[in-house]
Amino acid sequence: MSYIKAKELRSLPENALKSKLAELELDLGIEKRKVASTGVASKVMKARELRKTIARINTILTERGAKK
């Protein structure tokens, strides 16, 4: 998962943003389970990047007045 800029996200339609959000939340859950099971965060920056991208998408959806 690479860094997605807000400008790129704003160009996407609402349904694409919602599907991307669901995908990212699933990936974040997987990363959290990896840390919980091993006790070691192998890719700390990946989890941070996922959280920030999820927040970015939520912000854009809120600006558009969309239901989550």
C-alpha positions as CSV (number, residue, x, y, z in Angstrom):
1,M,0.0,0.0,0.0
2,S,1.5,3.3,-1.1
3,Y,0.8,6.7,0.2
4,I,-2.4,8.1,-1.3
5,K,-2.7,11.9,-1.5
6,A,-5.9,13.6,-0.6
7,K,-6.1,15.1,-4.1
8,E,-6.1,11.7,-5.7
9,L,-8.8,10.5,-3.2
10,R,-11.0,13.5,-3.9
11,S,-11.1,12.6,-7.6
12,L,-12.6,9.2,-6.8
13,P,-16.4,8.6,-6.6
14,E,-18.1,8.0,-3.3
15,N,-18.6,4.2,-3.8
16,A,-14.9,3.7,-4.7
17,L,-13.9,5.6,-1.6
18,K,-16.1,3.4,0.6
19,S,-14.7,0.2,-1.0
20,K,-11.2,1.5,-0.5
21,L,-12.0,2.3,3.1
22,A,-13.3,-1.2,3.8
23,E,-10.1,-2.7,2.2
24,L,-7.8,-0.5,4.3
25,E,-9.6,-1.2,7.5
26,L,-9.3,-4.9,6.8
27,D,-5.5,-4.5,6.1
28,L,-5.2,-2.5,9.4
29,G,-6.9,-5.3,11.3
30,I,-4.5,-7.8,9.9
31,E,-1.5,-5.7,10.9
32,K,-2.9,-5.3,14.4
33,R,-3.3,-9.0,14.7
34,K,0.2,-9.6,13.6
35,V,1.5,-7.3,16.3
36,A,-0.7,-8.9,18.9
37,S,0.3,-12.4,18.1
38,T,4.1,-11.8,17.7
39,G,4.5,-8.9,20.0
40,V,6.8,-7.2,17.4
41,A,5.7,-4.7,14.8
42,S,7.5,-5.7,11.6
43,K,6.2,-2.7,9.6
44,V,5.3,0.1,12.0
45,M,5.1,2.6,9.2
46,K,2.6,0.5,7.3
47,A,0.1,0.6,10.1
48,R,0.7,4.3,10.6
49,E,0.2,4.9,6.9
50,L,-3.0,2.8,6.9
51,R,-4.4,4.8,9.8
52,K,-3.6,8.1,8.1
53,T,-5.2,7.1,4.8
54,I,-8.3,5.8,6.6
55,A,-8.6,9.2,8.3
56,R,-8.1,11.0,5.0
57,I,-10.9,9.0,3.4
58,N,-13.2,9.6,6.4
59,T,-12.5,13.3,6.2
60,I,-13.4,13.4,2.5
61,L,-16.5,11.4,3.0
62,T,-17.6,13.8,5.8
63,E,-16.9,16.8,3.6
64,R,-19.2,15.3,0.9
65,G,-21.8,14.6,3.5
66,A,-21.8,10.9,2.8
67,K,-23.0,8.2,5.2
68,K,-20.3,5.7,6.2
